[in-house]
Structures are given as structure tokens and as C-alpha cells.
């Protein structure tokens, strides 16, 4: 497990990724905007069945985050609220559970042929870390080296990235 400084840096990076409007607070609108971006990258609208599924998963994650991280219950999660709660949730193991529906919906969105695994081209639609080498990221995610990424492999690499282990 990472030390507190690593977790804090990861939490701050994740907060910045989630804060789509850059206003210094996370709201329901930030999570919906992320879902819309994911859908747009995959070439689907939020109004489509898969798009609605993605939006629902992201909004479910917002609700879970709001319940556990919005310490003053003002429907805004500040960076400090997020960082403190993030560290606690990672240490308790609940962060992965909270993010699982969002990870699943994002994976299903990218799995265009519905075969339950992502080929490199499908992986490209959901891997959005600026500066990352896509081929290296695919290879790291493809733990068994079969040239396809299962949901379990995807969820594992996302979790490791989230907490600074990848």
C-alpha cells in the first residue's frame, strides 16, 4: 500500500480529472460531463441505450462520492474533502467498490463488438491519460498477454492507476 504522500498526490490528480469545469469543487454536473465526454469519444450519444447506462453509472458514482465525501453536505465536494475521504476509502478498500459500476459501464461502452474483451482499437476509445503511450498502457493492462483486455484486467489497471501503483 502506498504511503500518505503518494495517496494524497493521487487523490489530488484524480480530483483535478473529475473537476471538469475547473471550479475547485465536484458536483453532479462534473460527473455527468465526464459521462458525456466518454460517450462522445466512443461516438455515441448520452441519449442512446449504452449512453444512458454510462450516464447512470457516473451519476451513481457521484451519489456514492457525495454520501461519503461531501462532509458538509452542500452538494459540492471540495478538494480537501475529496483528498481526506479518498485516502480513507482506498485504505478501507471501498473505493474500488464505489467505482466498479463506472468502470463496468466505461468498459462496456468501449467493447464495441460485445465479446467481453477489448482489442487495442477498442481500448483506444477509453484510455485518455494525456502523455501515456497507448501501446505500453495496453500491454500493461493485458496482464495475461493474450492481446485482449478483459473487464477484470481493465478494472485492475484502473484501480492501480487511481492509487499510484501503476
Secondary structure, DSSP 8 states (H G I E B T S, - for coil): ---HHHHHHHHHHHHHHH-TT-SSEE-HHHHHHHHHHHHHHHT--TTSHHHHHHHHHHHHHHHHHHHHH-TT-SS-EEHHHHHHHHHHHHHHTHHHHHHHHHHHHHHHHH-TT-SSEE-HHHHHTT---TT--HHHHHHHH-TT-SS-EEHHHHHHHHHHHHTT--
